[in-house]
Each structure stands twice: as structure tokens, then as C-alpha cells.
């Protein structure tokens, strides 16, 4: 697996960066979509951000219209996330997560297996990847809620002791 920390990414307001900007934080990377039935997961993602953000954790939201459920501009996405869900975690520009033109970050993330040992295509919006400080990638499918005990336990195990 390539070093995902060095893959260029663009913030929702057009700034260029990479995952290395988030250092040794535990990162929960999610492909999000505003008009998806799973959008209420934004609330639980924000709860995780508030609970663990000061301890070396961050949610990173990557809007995708891959499944035709995202708003038409970064400005509208940012406004929706802020006003509807109170999102404070970093958001990025819309990307493709599968197929022709998919973002290099997702090319790498999709090599990780889920709990059933399956890698490959992102199945739907709100697929989750937890990247621990040692670089390991853990994959959780869309219907796994952000506050699922497996995700919370992984985050807590990967953070510095309090």
C-alpha cells in the first residue's frame, strides 16, 4: 500500500493539503452524501469528533456524488453540513470513490478488507475507514454506524492514554 499520507487532497474551500497535515491522529475517513438516507450518520460522526478530537482523533469527510446523492457544489455541501448537522470536522472537495477517475486516496483505502475479509469497491455512501497512527487501515461498511462498538473500541485503543 502506498503512503496515503502523501496523496494530495483538496479541502472543501479549495485548499491543497494531504493526510500528513493530520499527523499521527487516528483518522476516520468517510465518503459522505447529503441526500443519502444514511446522512443522519453525520450526527454520530460529529459526536465522535467532539468526544475524541482533543485526544488525537479526527473525522475526515469526503463528499461523493458517485451514487447520485450529493449536492451540486462544495459551497452547498459545506452549508448543509454546518447548518443541518453542526459539522466541525474537516471536509474535502467532492471526489469519485470507484471506477474511472476515482481519487488516489480511495484507490489505496479500498485495498483494506472489511470484517468479512472483503476488499474492493465502495458499496455505498458512508463507508468508513479508520486509519491508525501506525498506518493500518480498518474498513467498515456503510450500515455500520459511526458509534458501533467495533469502531469506538478501535479509536480508543489507538489514542494515547489519558
C-alpha positions as CSV (number, residue, x, y, z in Angstrom):
1,X,0.0,0.0,0.0
2,X,1.3,3.4,-0.9
3,X,1.8,6.0,1.8
4,X,-1.7,7.5,1.9
5,X,-0.5,10.4,4.0
6,X,1.3,11.9,0.9
7,X,-1.6,11.7,-1.5
8,X,-2.8,15.2,-2.4
9,X,-6.3,16.2,-1.3
10,X,-8.2,19.4,-1.6
11,X,-10.3,20.9,1.2
12,X,-13.9,21.9,0.6
13,X,-12.8,25.5,0.3
14,X,-10.2,24.7,-2.3
15,X,-7.0,24.5,-0.1
16,X,-4.4,21.9,-1.1
17,X,-3.2,19.5,1.6
18,X,-2.6,15.8,2.4
19,X,-3.4,13.5,5.3
20,X,0.1,14.2,6.6
21,X,-1.4,17.5,7.8
22,X,-3.3,15.4,10.4
23,X,0.0,13.9,11.7
24,X,-0.3,10.9,13.9
25,X,-4.0,11.3,14.6
26,X,-6.5,8.5,14.4
27,X,-8.4,9.3,11.2
28,X,-11.9,8.2,10.4
29,X,-12.3,8.7,6.6
30,X,-15.9,8.7,5.3
31,X,-17.4,9.2,1.9
32,X,-20.4,11.3,2.6
33,X,-23.5,12.4,0.7
34,X,-26.0,15.0,1.8
35,X,-29.1,13.4,0.2
36,X,-28.4,9.9,1.3
37,X,-30.7,8.0,3.7
38,X,-27.6,7.4,5.8
39,X,-27.0,11.2,6.2
40,X,-28.1,11.1,9.9
41,X,-24.8,9.4,10.5
42,X,-23.3,12.9,10.3
43,X,-24.6,13.4,13.8
44,X,-22.7,10.4,15.2
45,X,-19.6,11.4,13.2
46,X,-19.7,14.8,14.8
47,X,-20.3,13.2,18.3
48,X,-17.1,11.2,17.8
49,X,-15.3,14.4,16.7
50,X,-16.4,16.2,19.8
51,X,-15.6,13.2,22.1
52,X,-12.2,12.3,20.8
53,X,-11.0,15.4,18.8
54,X,-8.9,16.8,21.7
55,X,-7.2,13.4,22.2
56,X,-5.7,12.9,18.7
57,X,-8.6,11.9,16.5
58,X,-10.4,13.4,13.5
59,X,-13.2,12.6,11.2
60,X,-12.4,13.5,7.6
61,X,-15.4,13.8,5.3
62,X,-15.1,13.2,1.5
63,X,-18.3,14.1,-0.3
64,X,-19.0,11.9,-3.3
65,X,-21.8,12.0,-5.9
66,X,-20.8,8.5,-7.0
67,X,-24.2,7.3,-6.0
68,X,-26.0,10.4,-7.2
69,X,-27.0,11.7,-3.8
70,X,-24.7,14.7,-3.2
71,X,-25.4,18.4,-3.7
72,X,-24.0,20.2,-6.7
73,X,-21.3,22.4,-5.2
74,X,-18.8,22.4,-2.4
75,X,-20.5,25.6,-1.0
76,X,-23.9,23.9,-0.8
77,X,-22.4,20.8,0.8
78,X,-20.5,22.9,3.4
79,X,-23.6,24.9,4.2
80,X,-25.8,21.8,4.5
81,X,-23.3,20.0,6.8
82,X,-22.8,23.0,9.0
83,X,-26.5,24.1,9.3
84,X,-28.1,20.7,9.4
85,X,-25.6,18.6,11.4
86,X,-23.3,21.2,13.0
87,X,-20.3,19.6,11.4
88,X,-16.9,20.9,12.6
89,X,-14.6,18.2,11.3
90,X,-12.6,18.7,8.1
91,X,-14.5,18.3,4.8
92,X,-13.0,18.0,1.4
93,X,-13.9,18.5,-2.3
94,X,-16.3,16.1,-4.0
95,X,-14.4,13.0,-5.3
96,X,-15.1,9.7,-7.0
97,X,-14.5,6.6,-4.8
98,X,-14.9,4.0,-7.6
99,X,-14.1,3.5,-11.2
100,X,-12.7,5.8,-13.8
101,X,-11.4,9.0,-12.2
102,X,-11.5,7.6,-8.7
103,X,-9.4,9.5,-6.2
104,X,-6.0,8.0,-5.4
105,X,-6.8,8.1,-1.7
106,X,-9.7,5.7,-2.3
107,X,-7.6,3.5,-4.7
108,X,-5.4,2.8,-1.6
109,X,-8.1,2.7,1.1
110,X,-10.1,0.1,-0.9
111,X,-7.3,-2.4,-0.6
112,X,-8.3,-2.8,3.0
113,X,-10.5,-5.7,4.0
114,X,-13.8,-5.3,5.9
115,X,-14.9,-7.6,8.8
116,X,-15.8,-10.4,6.3
117,X,-12.4,-10.2,4.6
118,X,-13.6,-8.4,1.5
119,X,-11.8,-5.5,-0.2
120,X,-12.7,-3.7,-3.4
121,X,-15.3,-1.3,-4.4
122,X,-17.0,1.1,-2.0
123,X,-20.6,-0.2,-1.8
124,X,-22.4,3.0,-0.9
125,X,-22.2,6.3,0.9
126,X,-20.8,6.5,4.4
127,X,-18.3,3.6,4.1
128,X,-15.8,4.2,6.8
129,X,-12.0,3.7,7.0
130,X,-10.2,4.1,10.3
131,X,-6.5,4.8,9.8
132,X,-4.5,4.3,12.9
133,X,-1.2,6.1,13.7
134,X,0.8,3.0,12.7
135,X,-0.8,3.3,9.2
136,X,-3.1,0.3,9.4
137,X,-6.4,0.7,7.6
138,X,-9.6,-0.8,9.1
139,X,-12.7,-0.9,6.9
140,X,-16.4,-0.6,8.0
141,X,-19.3,-0.8,5.6
142,X,-21.9,1.9,5.2
143,X,-24.6,0.4,7.5
144,X,-22.1,0.1,10.4
145,X,-22.9,3.2,12.5
146,X,-20.1,5.5,13.5
147,X,-20.7,4.7,17.2
148,X,-20.6,1.0,16.6
149,X,-18.6,-0.7,19.5
150,X,-16.0,-2.0,17.0
151,X,-15.2,1.5,15.7
152,X,-15.3,3.1,19.1
153,X,-13.0,0.4,20.6
154,X,-10.6,0.8,17.7
155,X,-10.4,4.6,18.1
156,X,-9.9,4.3,21.9
157,X,-7.2,1.6,21.6
158,X,-5.4,3.8,19.1
159,X,-5.4,7.0,21.0
160,X,-2.8,8.0,23.6
161,X,-3.7,7.0,27.2
162,X,-5.4,9.7,29.2
